[in-house]
Amino acid sequence: MEMLGTRDVYGKTLVELGRENENIVVLDADLASSTRTSYFAKEFPHRFFNMGVSEQDLIGTAAGLALAGKLPFVSSFAIFLAGKGWEPIRQSICIPNLDVKLVATHGGITVGEDGASHHSTEDFALMRVLPNMTVICPADGVETEKAIREIVKHRGPTYVRLARPKFPVVLDHTYQFQLGRSFTLREGKDLTMIATGIMVYNCLRAAEELDKEGISAAVVNMSTLKPIDVPAIARAARQTGAILTAEEHSVIGGLGSAVAEVVSQNCPVPMKIIGVDDLFGVSGNADKLMEHFRLTYPYIVEGARQLLGMK
Amino acid sequence: MTISLTQEKVKELEKIALQIRRMVVKMVFTAQSGHLGGSLSVAEIISVLYFSELRIDPRNPNWPDRDRLVPSKGHCAPAIYAALALRGFIDPECLTTLRQLDSILQGHPCMTSTPGIDMSTGSLGHGLSIGVGMALGGRLKRSNFLVYVLLGDGELNEGQNWEAAMAATKLSLSNLIAIVDRNRIQLDGPTEEIMPLEPLMEKWKAFNWNTISIDGHSVEEISDSIQWAKENQDRPSVIIANTIKGKGVSFMENTHKWHGRPPTREEYEMAIRELEGEIDE
């Protein structure tokens, strides 16, 4: 199976975009070698600004650059960008509705050994609640490249969450990313699994397992969390009558909540939300943490069975 | 330092500062909401910026090469709105709608509502970072616009200012001029009691800024210090403008009680009488 690092793809795509669009500038907060903005820094040293370990100033400076007519990409780890940067993002990017691209790496718990301080299970909630903000979490490296290219065409505050480890590639290279549109990877009749990030792959594996039991599960990649694809969710609810969501994020405030907001008000059907329970992360390697937080495919299979029991 | 203003211009700018004060008091009285103390303390600074320094065009508020003013102490919005009205950016009639539903004049500056506002502010501590980004952007765009950031002194409690202060010298942003409205009073009381800032000059110097301290109610000193800042081509400059909170209305001066409360009709009439009396002198 092909594996691609979403942050590696981001770094390479940013260099290509830098060649195509000289208005792009990149800012980082002393994590360039980890976020891979170092690739851009190497090729365009005069359009790269390392603002040091100061996320609030990082956000404000990016806003100022946008106000002077530049197109800033801003990167750090998800918890530092969305967490430490939250109020500056609200005041200086979202209220004035500025065209700033926030691309966070090291989302979720697959950050691994660094532990709770460096994990980010809150960023979808923090970003989703901000008016004017667009929120994206690509399923794999293929989608990362397409999404990063697409957000340049979209005007406005944008948050993209990427990850530390390499992800299995689930989309083929002909895939077209459309902002605000989900993509059905697998059709099914009994339930629909709506997932984002690494959980798309885990849901595909779970669907294969369920298939062996005679349960037909659709799998939908919901890479745009906001604006969320309301028609696709309503259609899934009508057609399969049960919805399971899966995300590498808290079960509070993320994809599950976003889908539940649509389902409960438009097309009520039973739901199951798979994600990180209301707990902070712990140290461990990424695979063990996925197991520890019950995000691997057997737990999705178990969740699907519970869900079908509610139908 | 060279004297940059003619006596005629000095008189004009002083007269505009008084006009701004009267308009501020009227606006906050009409709205029965808003920040008087910190709007009155910046009247001369606003007068000099809008009527002598800023290269701006009311017919083209978004002119890409215009000078920028980041109102980091966003609660002085009434003083800025007064200047925008006098300068022809907004209809003076709309000043009576301050802080009301559907008004173009939000409680704190909002760039998507008000022509001539360069950045939305209100939450303290953000403006200097914005100024850093704007000044950097101007340099990258090879535009020679200047970026002014108007900071409150209480606002300097926010750590983001000092992150931005470090960044501005790292990037050698000589096109960035910060003006601190040093009125020595913040919402809850004197700055030196709430969270001491002194030695403030030394702090900025330690961050490698060109630093000057002036009388913030002297239009000549404000103007001269801006010329001095423009002449310094190697790094950013900060002007510590020593002011009086509530300046111009005797019973509002030097007290935190007028930070954020509107006047009663009686207080309003007293205030206007004092400000008009000053004009007659």
Interface residues (C-beta under 8 A of the other chain):
Chain A: V25 R47 F49 M51 G52 S54 Q56 D57 I59 G60 T61 A62 A63 G64 L65 A66 L67 A68 G69 K70 P72 E87 P88 R90 Q91 S92 I95 P96 N97
Chain B: P64 R68 V70 C110 M111 T112 D118 M119 S120 T121 G122 S123 G125 H126 G127 L128 S129 I130 G131 V132 G133 M134 A135 L136 G137 G138 L140 K141 S143 V147 G159 Q160 E163 A164 M166 A167 K170 L171
